[in-house]
Amino acid sequence: MAKDPTFDRRKYPRVLTEALVSIAWLDSKDVVAHALDLSLGGIRFQCADLEFELGQMLRVTLKLGEQEASLVGKTVRVTELDAFVQEVALALIDVDAKTLELLHEQLADFQDS
């Protein structure tokens, strides 16, 4: 992951990433998505396997270091990039304390490098 200085104006600094993450509605099977950036407040990703709408609750599963983490968020922006791919911004809503601490540590490590 690389730090992008234009993201410093945000409430939570974002770290650019090229990680694969798992995305799903709360009650459905996961699909693979391409994460673009991540912060303590949200994640932005691209996905070709689902169609998203504003306000949907989603579960995101991703690797933070050696551990797998599951986060719940609400779609706040959906942009169609082409006929197949959407870019989605998700505001994190439900993150347990252990996962939040792990996320904070991982993001701090990337910002320091």
Backbone as a chain_set.jsonl record, in Angstrom:
{"seq": "MAKDPTFDRRKYPRVLTEALVSIAWLDSKDVVAHALDLSLGGIRFQCADLEFELGQMLRVTLKLGEQEASLVGKTVRVTELDAFVQEVALALIDVDAKTLELLHEQLADFQDS", "coords": {"N": [[0.839, -1.181, 0.0], [0.419, 2.28, -0.646], [0.93, 5.625, 0.424], [-1.144, 8.385, -0.26], [-0.835, 11.764, -0.613], [-3.0, 13.507, -1.107], [-5.126, 12.548, 0.261], [-5.069, 13.401, 2.862], [-6.783, 15.383, 3.805], [-9.105, 14.303, 4.651], [-11.393, 13.072, 7.185], [-10.556, 10.625, 8.241], [-7.441, 9.476, 7.476], [-6.649, 7.985, 4.341], [-5.41, 4.987, 2.921], [-3.924, 3.915, 0.021], [-4.588, 0.923, -1.769], [-4.179, -2.318, -3.265], [-5.492, -4.576, -2.716], [-7.326, -7.669, -2.692], [-10.644, -8.092, -1.728], [-13.449, -9.472, 0.031], [-16.836, -9.131, -0.675], [-20.221, -8.726, 0.327], [-23.811, -8.719, 0.538], [-25.438, -8.514, 3.687], [-26.792, -10.905, 4.147], [-26.008, -12.788, 2.227], [-23.983, -14.71, -0.135], [-20.424, -14.246, -0.435], [-18.54, -12.243, -2.806], [-15.65, -11.603, -4.85], [-13.868, -8.556, -4.712], [-12.075, -5.617, -5.778], [-10.166, -3.806, -3.74], [-9.619, -0.306, -3.393], [-8.908, 1.861, -1.732], [-8.512, 2.419, 1.806], [-9.649, 3.224, 5.07], [-10.002, 4.224, 8.558], [-12.598, 4.937, 8.592], [-13.86, 3.99, 6.288], [-14.096, 2.155, 3.137], [-13.102, 1.898, -0.247], [-13.983, 0.354, -3.239], [-13.856, -1.689, -6.258], [-16.14, -3.59, -8.168], [-17.336, -6.292, -10.124], [-19.243, -8.206, -9.992], [-21.636, -7.808, -8.63], [-24.516, -5.644, -8.304], [-24.814, -2.475, -6.949], [-26.554, -0.247, -4.696], [-27.244, 2.997, -3.319], [-27.114, 3.291, 0.232], [-27.227, 0.593, 0.915], [-26.479, -2.116, 3.119], [-23.456, -3.708, 3.663], [-21.179, -6.46, 3.989], [-17.739, -6.677, 4.477], [-14.897, -8.576, 3.971], [-11.538, -8.887, 4.778], [-7.941, -9.174, 4.64], [-5.915, -8.24, 7.276], [-2.819, -7.686, 7.861], [-1.749, -10.672, 9.093], [-4.193, -11.546, 9.86], [-7.696, -12.206, 9.396], [-10.36, -9.992, 8.826], [-13.656, -8.816, 9.484], [-15.942, -6.458, 8.401], [-18.682, -4.171, 8.648], [-20.595, -2.078, 6.592], [-22.127, 0.853, 5.059], [-23.31, 1.695, 1.855], [-22.251, 4.669, 0.39], [-21.609, 5.957, -1.891], [-21.979, 5.201, -5.287], [-20.635, 4.419, -8.33], [-20.934, 3.914, -11.738], [-18.554, 2.468, -13.695], [-18.297, 1.247, -16.129], [-20.239, -0.861, -18.325], [-20.116, -3.135, -16.811], [-18.655, -2.852, -14.415], [-18.677, -1.456, -11.152], [-17.787, 1.255, -9.012], [-17.515, 1.55, -5.587], [-18.138, 3.334, -2.615], [-17.877, 2.795, 0.75], [-19.11, 3.461, 3.911], [-17.911, 2.695, 7.034], [-19.752, 1.036, 9.517], [-20.2, -0.887, 11.511], [-17.808, -2.106, 13.417], [-15.911, -4.229, 15.301], [-14.141, -3.757, 18.443], [-11.581, -5.016, 18.574], [-11.0, -5.509, 15.861], [-11.03, -2.883, 14.912], [-8.821, -1.823, 16.278], [-6.788, -3.398, 15.143], [-7.041, -2.602, 12.456], [-6.387, 0.108, 12.729], [-3.682, -0.117, 13.541], [-2.535, -1.364, 11.256], [-3.014, 0.567, 9.255], [-1.57, 2.723, 10.293], [1.024, 1.706, 10.14], [1.374, 1.646, 7.329], [1.127, 4.349, 6.712], [3.354, 5.394, 7.929], [5.39, 4.424, 6.388]], "CA": [[0.0, 0.0, 0.0], [1.175, 3.518, -0.71], [0.207, 6.783, 0.943], [-1.44, 9.432, -1.231], [-0.965, 12.984, 0.182], [-4.273, 14.2, -1.32], [-6.13, 11.986, 1.141], [-4.864, 13.911, 4.208], [-7.833, 16.311, 4.21], [-10.24, 13.526, 5.116], [-11.497, 12.831, 8.619], [-9.667, 9.488, 8.474], [-6.52, 9.327, 6.349], [-6.827, 6.762, 3.563], [-4.217, 4.347, 2.388], [-4.213, 3.238, -1.24], [-4.322, -0.505, -1.715], [-4.568, -3.118, -4.416], [-5.873, -5.848, -2.114], [-8.606, -8.28, -3.009], [-11.49, -8.226, -0.555], [-14.691, -10.192, -0.184], [-17.968, -8.229, -0.46], [-21.523, -9.397, 0.257], [-24.895, -8.205, 1.345], [-25.314, -9.17, 4.983], [-27.404, -12.234, 4.171], [-25.738, -13.517, 0.991], [-22.643, -15.238, -0.373], [-19.407, -13.252, -0.776], [-17.879, -12.193, -4.107], [-14.357, -10.929, -4.772], [-13.812, -7.18, -5.206], [-10.736, -5.026, -5.766], [-10.123, -2.623, -2.863], [-8.822, 0.806, -3.923], [-8.325, 2.515, -0.573], [-9.067, 1.974, 3.073], [-9.384, 4.093, 6.217], [-10.769, 3.836, 9.735], [-14.002, 5.29, 8.368], [-14.496, 3.398, 5.121], [-13.329, 1.462, 2.113], [-13.571, 2.11, -1.623], [-13.636, -0.828, -4.008], [-14.495, -1.929, -7.548], [-16.695, -4.931, -8.22], [-18.048, -6.58, -11.36], [-20.144, -9.331, -9.813], [-22.871, -7.395, -7.969], [-24.94, -4.275, -8.556], [-25.008, -1.83, -5.659], [-27.358, 0.962, -4.622], [-26.969, 3.8, -2.117], [-27.782, 2.909, 1.459], [-27.19, -0.839, 1.192], [-25.555, -2.592, 4.14], [-22.597, -4.747, 3.113], [-20.116, -7.035, 4.812], [-16.454, -6.745, 3.781], [-13.917, -9.419, 4.648], [-10.232, -8.596, 4.216], [-6.783, -9.541, 5.454], [-5.164, -7.162, 7.918], [-1.631, -8.419, 8.276], [-1.977, -12.116, 9.009], [-5.526, -11.855, 10.372], [-8.855, -11.878, 8.576], [-11.276, -9.102, 9.544], [-14.964, -8.62, 8.866], [-16.45, -5.121, 8.68], [-19.998, -3.897, 8.079], [-20.709, -0.68, 6.208], [-23.261, 1.313, 4.261], [-22.865, 2.33, 0.618], [-22.487, 6.117, 0.375], [-21.413, 6.41, -3.276], [-21.89, 4.123, -6.269], [-20.345, 4.992, -9.641], [-20.754, 2.926, -12.798], [-17.364, 2.755, -14.486], [-18.664, 0.782, -17.461], [-21.435, -1.694, -18.263], [-19.908, -4.291, -15.942], [-17.936, -2.569, -13.17], [-19.071, -0.321, -10.327], [-16.906, 1.666, -7.928], [-18.388, 1.75, -4.43], [-17.573, 3.859, -1.375], [-18.61, 2.219, 1.859], [-18.809, 4.026, 5.223], [-17.955, 1.628, 8.028], [-20.779, 1.254, 10.528], [-20.074, -1.845, 12.606], [-16.469, -2.688, 13.492], [-15.648, -4.528, 16.711], [-12.976, -3.054, 18.994], [-10.35, -5.711, 18.201], [-10.771, -5.253, 14.438], [-10.704, -1.458, 14.779], [-7.437, -1.67, 16.73], [-5.954, -4.01, 14.117], [-7.105, -1.709, 11.301], [-5.617, 1.302, 13.087], [-2.263, -0.485, 13.507], [-2.126, -1.612, 9.878], [-2.998, 1.845, 8.534], [-0.446, 3.514, 10.824], [2.236, 1.134, 9.559], [1.484, 2.063, 5.931], [1.327, 5.787, 6.654], [4.717, 5.685, 8.358], [6.366, 3.983, 5.374]], "C": [[0.88, 1.238, 0.0], [0.308, 4.666, -0.201], [0.04, 7.817, -0.16], [-1.68, 10.718, -0.45], [-2.288, 13.729, -0.017], [-5.357, 13.684, -0.39], [-6.051, 12.564, 2.548], [-5.951, 14.865, 4.686], [-9.047, 15.584, 4.767], [-10.229, 13.388, 6.63], [-10.571, 11.694, 9.03], [-8.744, 9.371, 7.28], [-6.714, 7.981, 5.666], [-5.495, 6.278, 3.056], [-4.631, 3.633, 1.117], [-3.825, 1.778, -1.13], [-4.708, -1.156, -3.03], [-4.997, -4.501, -3.946], [-7.186, -6.355, -2.685], [-9.364, -8.441, -1.705], [-12.739, -8.996, -0.95], [-15.833, -9.261, 0.199], [-19.255, -9.035, -0.541], [-22.566, -8.57, 0.98], [-24.875, -9.027, 2.612], [-25.848, -10.596, 4.995], [-27.123, -13.052, 2.903], [-24.279, -13.953, 0.905], [-21.686, -14.122, -0.833], [-18.979, -13.36, -2.239], [-16.568, -11.439, -3.921], [-14.474, -9.537, -5.379], [-12.376, -6.698, -5.078], [-10.777, -3.761, -4.918], [-9.204, -1.567, -3.476], [-8.169, 1.603, -2.811], [-9.134, 2.163, 0.658], [-8.715, 2.984, 4.152], [-10.147, 3.559, 7.416], [-12.256, 4.093, 9.542], [-14.656, 4.626, 7.177], [-13.528, 2.689, 4.203], [-13.951, 1.783, 0.764], [-13.087, 0.921, -2.427], [-14.338, -0.829, -5.359], [-14.961, -3.374, -7.58], [-17.481, -5.108, -9.513], [-19.128, -7.632, -11.173], [-21.474, -8.995, -9.149], [-23.243, -5.998, -8.44], [-25.334, -3.661, -7.218], [-25.888, -0.601, -5.798], [-26.975, 1.711, -3.349], [-27.752, 3.266, -0.929], [-27.784, 1.432, 1.779], [-26.165, -1.153, 2.274], [-24.782, -3.771, 3.548], [-21.612, -5.231, 4.161], [-18.864, -7.128, 3.944], [-15.529, -7.62, 4.616], [-12.578, -9.179, 3.98], [-9.145, -9.064, 5.169], [-6.143, -8.273, 5.972], [-3.944, -7.811, 8.533], [-1.884, -9.897, 8.056], [-3.389, -12.513, 9.43], [-6.615, -11.451, 9.393], [-9.81, -11.039, 9.421], [-12.572, -8.97, 8.764], [-15.523, -7.291, 9.339], [-17.829, -4.982, 8.058], [-20.08, -2.409, 7.782], [-21.922, -0.419, 5.341], [-22.742, 2.018, 3.018], [-23.251, 3.812, 0.635], [-22.252, 6.719, -1.009], [-21.268, 5.182, -4.16], [-21.719, 4.774, -7.634], [-20.174, 3.865, -10.646], [-19.556, 3.333, -13.634], [-17.545, 2.317, -15.935], [-19.876, -0.119, -17.297], [-21.324, -2.834, -17.257], [-19.383, -3.954, -14.545], [-18.498, -1.334, -12.468], [-17.967, -0.034, -9.315], [-17.806, 2.078, -6.771], [-17.586, 2.308, -3.263], [-18.485, 3.4, -0.25], [-18.167, 2.883, 3.161], [-18.952, 2.909, 6.247], [-18.914, 1.989, 9.147], [-20.544, 0.37, 11.744], [-18.709, -2.524, 12.53], [-16.197, -2.959, 14.967], [-14.318, -3.905, 17.134], [-11.652, -3.699, 18.575], [-10.0, -5.444, 16.739], [-10.385, -3.803, 14.206], [-9.265, -1.194, 15.195], [-6.465, -2.225, 15.693], [-5.899, -3.136, 12.864], [-6.271, -0.461, 11.548], [-4.118, 1.02, 13.005], [-1.767, -0.655, 12.078], [-2.034, -0.303, 9.089], [-1.85, 2.728, 9.014], [0.878, 3.014, 10.254], [2.445, 1.616, 8.124], [1.713, 3.565, 5.81], [2.738, 6.178, 7.043], [5.758, 5.318, 7.3], [6.356, 4.862, 4.155]], "O": [[1.964, 1.236, 0.583], [-0.909, 4.663, -0.383], [0.979, 8.092, -0.907], [-2.642, 10.78, 0.316], [-2.662, 14.523, 0.846], [-6.406, 14.314, -0.261], [-6.907, 12.242, 3.373], [-6.03, 15.133, 5.885], [-9.941, 16.229, 5.313], [-9.196, 13.564, 7.277], [-9.882, 11.784, 10.046], [-9.222, 9.182, 6.161], [-6.918, 6.962, 6.326], [-4.578, 7.059, 2.798], [-5.573, 2.841, 1.121], [-2.843, 1.438, -0.471], [-5.478, -0.595, -3.81], [-4.881, -5.479, -4.684], [-8.044, -5.577, -3.104], [-8.803, -8.872, -0.698], [-13.041, -9.147, -2.134], [-15.81, -8.664, 1.276], [-19.377, -9.928, -1.379], [-22.258, -7.821, 1.907], [-24.344, -10.138, 2.614], [-25.386, -11.415, 5.79], [-27.919, -13.919, 2.544], [-23.457, -13.611, 1.755], [-22.089, -13.186, -1.525], [-19.048, -14.434, -2.837], [-16.4, -10.715, -2.94], [-15.097, -9.355, -6.425], [-11.566, -7.291, -4.365], [-11.356, -2.755, -5.329], [-8.144, -1.89, -4.011], [-7.004, 1.984, -2.923], [-10.265, 1.683, 0.578], [-7.616, 3.538, 4.156], [-10.856, 2.558, 7.312], [-13.083, 3.524, 10.256], [-15.879, 4.678, 7.043], [-12.323, 2.63, 4.448], [-15.168, 1.922, 0.644], [-11.928, 0.518, -2.319], [-15.287, -0.077, -5.583], [-14.278, -4.272, -7.088], [-18.197, -4.206, -9.948], [-19.863, -7.924, -12.116], [-22.364, -9.845, -9.115], [-22.39, -5.252, -8.921], [-26.092, -4.253, -6.451], [-25.966, 0.009, -6.864], [-26.442, 1.117, -2.411], [-28.9, 2.843, -1.062], [-28.297, 1.041, 2.827], [-25.107, -0.527, 2.336], [-25.37, -4.706, 3.005], [-21.26, -4.508, 5.094], [-18.923, -7.602, 2.809], [-15.396, -7.422, 5.824], [-12.474, -9.254, 2.756], [-9.395, -9.316, 6.347], [-5.861, -7.347, 5.211], [-4.024, -8.416, 9.602], [-2.199, -10.319, 6.943], [-3.746, -13.689, 9.365], [-6.473, -10.477, 8.653], [-10.04, -11.341, 10.592], [-12.578, -9.009, 7.533], [-15.575, -7.026, 10.54], [-18.113, -5.614, 7.04], [-19.689, -1.579, 8.603], [-22.642, -1.335, 4.945], [-21.837, 2.848, 3.106], [-24.409, 4.166, 0.86], [-22.647, 7.855, -1.271], [-20.537, 4.246, -3.835], [-22.548, 5.582, -8.051], [-19.365, 2.961, -10.437], [-19.539, 4.418, -14.217], [-17.013, 2.941, -16.853], [-20.484, -0.137, -16.226], [-22.333, -3.436, -16.89], [-19.64, -4.692, -13.594], [-18.761, -0.309, -13.097], [-17.301, -0.945, -8.824], [-18.742, 2.858, -6.948], [-16.497, 1.823, -2.955], [-19.701, 3.591, -0.293], [-16.979, 2.874, 3.484], [-19.991, 2.253, 6.318], [-18.893, 3.106, 9.662], [-20.673, 0.825, 12.88], [-18.481, -3.4, 11.695], [-16.243, -2.045, 15.79], [-13.481, -3.569, 16.296], [-10.699, -2.989, 18.254], [-8.842, -5.184, 16.412], [-9.507, -3.519, 13.391], [-8.561, -0.424, 14.54], [-5.444, -1.605, 15.396], [-4.831, -2.953, 12.279], [-5.529, -0.023, 10.669], [-3.365, 1.827, 12.461], [-0.702, -0.149, 11.725], [-1.079, -0.094, 8.341], [-1.223, 3.412, 8.205], [1.754, 3.813, 9.923], [3.564, 1.956, 7.741], [2.417, 4.011, 4.904], [3.269, 7.175, 6.552], [6.873, 5.839, 7.313], [7.116, 4.624, 3.217]]}, "num_chains": 1, "name": "protein.A"}
